[in-house]
Amino acid sequence: MKVVKGNKIEEFTVEQSLTYIEGFSRVHLDIGAGDGRYVYKEAMLSVAEEKKSNTLFIALEPVSKQLEEYSKKSKKAKLSNCLFVVGSLDNIPVELEHRINSISILFPWGSLLQNVVFPEELLIPVISNVARNGRLFLTIVFGYAPEAEPSEMRRLGLEDISLNSLYEKIIPRYIKNGFKVECVRQNSREDLKKYESTWSKRLAFGQSRPVFTLDLLLQLP
Ligand SMILES: C[S@@+](CC[C@H](N)C(=O)[O-])C[C@H]1O[C@@H](n2cnc3c(N)ncnc32)[C@H](O)[C@@H]1O
């Protein structure tokens, strides 16, 4: 597994990775982590609150350069409960198989967004494969608007999105595959400000667009 450490990338062997992961009782994976700010903040919070859950937070992002800043910050803060890993939805490190308790996908774009809207081909099989004991909590925060990105919507084949179309089209694709809906909501600007991710902050202050949160629980038989 390729782990970003400041400006460098360290190759962890499978054994090293598993030893690291097994030192924690829970593992959270943030897919499409961007600069990794969300993972860094969650790891900081977890330490500050001395959470007994002992969670490892992993930022997974295909563009390694993006992870450098918060990897450096985590080193400076001496955090050992977060890792910044190079990878993508179609290239998940094998070490993560059957080890993940929860996943977040925050403000996906490109192929990641397409896989959130049409999860059956790749996202659901990947999640089912990384879920620990067949159970995993998934949070997706996403949105798009024809006014903001018409050509991207056409390119990715995305349908118009609203609370109605979420319930009628997107959510059933998850339910059919073993997910239960825990919560669905449309976020206000104030809600967006509360997410500790760089894109959340950007969108909270930028052009208004609908952004939805989907909390889902996978429980495989
Ligand atoms: C808009 S950014 C959001 C970054 C971060 N989650 C945030 O909230 O600040 C979308 C991120 O998804 C990543 N991404 C795009 N396609 C991906 C894929 N197939 N697998 C994993 N990440 C992907 C991009 O590299 C980019 O960093």
The ligand as an SDF file (V2000), in Angstrom:
LIG
                    3D

 27 29  0  0  0  0  0  0  0  0999 V2000
  -14.2950   17.5750   -5.4490 C   0  0  0  0  0  0  0  0  0  0  0  0
  -12.9750   16.6410   -4.8410 S   0  0  0  0  0  0  0  0  0  0  0  0
  -13.4900   16.3600   -3.1410 C   0  0  0  0  0  0  0  0  0  0  0  0
  -12.3210   16.1080   -2.2500 C   0  0  0  0  0  0  0  0  0  0  0  0
  -12.6500   15.9150   -0.7670 C   0  0  0  0  0  0  0  0  0  0  0  0
  -13.5070   14.7700   -0.5520 N   0  0  0  0  0  0  0  0  0  0  0  0
  -13.2900   17.1500   -0.1710 C   0  0  0  0  0  0  0  0  0  0  0  0
  -14.4650   17.0800    0.2350 O   0  0  0  0  0  0  0  0  0  0  0  0
  -12.6100   18.1770   -0.0830 O   0  0  0  0  0  0  0  0  0  0  0  0
  -13.2250   15.0360   -5.5770 C   0  0  0  0  0  0  0  0  0  0  0  0
  -12.0460   14.0850   -5.3630 C   0  0  0  0  0  0  0  0  0  0  0  0
  -12.3940   12.7870   -5.8780 O   0  0  0  0  0  0  0  0  0  0  0  0
  -11.2280   12.1960   -6.4060 C   0  0  0  0  0  0  0  0  0  0  0  0
  -11.6420   11.1270   -7.3350 N   0  0  0  0  0  0  0  0  0  0  0  0
  -12.1440   11.2370   -8.5850 C   0  0  0  0  0  0  0  0  0  0  0  0
  -12.3980   10.0270   -9.1050 N   0  0  0  0  0  0  0  0  0  0  0  0
  -12.0490    9.1170   -8.1620 C   0  0  0  0  0  0  0  0  0  0  0  0
  -12.0950    7.7010   -8.0710 C   0  0  0  0  0  0  0  0  0  0  0  0
  -12.5320    6.9450   -9.1020 N   0  0  0  0  0  0  0  0  0  0  0  0
  -11.6760    7.0900   -6.9390 N   0  0  0  0  0  0  0  0  0  0  0  0
  -11.2340    7.8390   -5.8830 C   0  0  0  0  0  0  0  0  0  0  0  0
  -11.1730    9.1910   -5.9070 N   0  0  0  0  0  0  0  0  0  0  0  0
  -11.5620    9.8110   -7.0240 C   0  0  0  0  0  0  0  0  0  0  0  0
  -10.5020   13.3600   -7.0790 C   0  0  0  0  0  0  0  0  0  0  0  0
   -9.1250   13.0830   -7.2820 O   0  0  0  0  0  0  0  0  0  0  0  0
  -10.7710   14.4910   -6.0910 C   0  0  0  0  0  0  0  0  0  0  0  0
   -9.7270   14.6290   -5.1580 O   0  0  0  0  0  0  0  0  0  0  0  0
  1  2  1  0
  2  3  1  0
  2 10  1  0
  3  4  1  0
  4  5  1  0
  5  6  1  0
  5  7  1  0
  7  8  2  0
  7  9  1  0
 10 11  1  0
 11 12  1  0
 11 26  1  0
 12 13  1  0
 13 14  1  0
 13 24  1  0
 14 15  1  0
 14 23  1  0
 15 16  2  0
 16 17  1  0
 17 18  1  0
 17 23  2  0
 18 19  1  0
 18 20  2  0
 20 21  1  0
 21 22  2  0
 22 23  1  0
 24 25  1  0
 24 26  1  0
 26 27  1  0
M  CHG  2   2   1   9  -1
M  END
$$$$
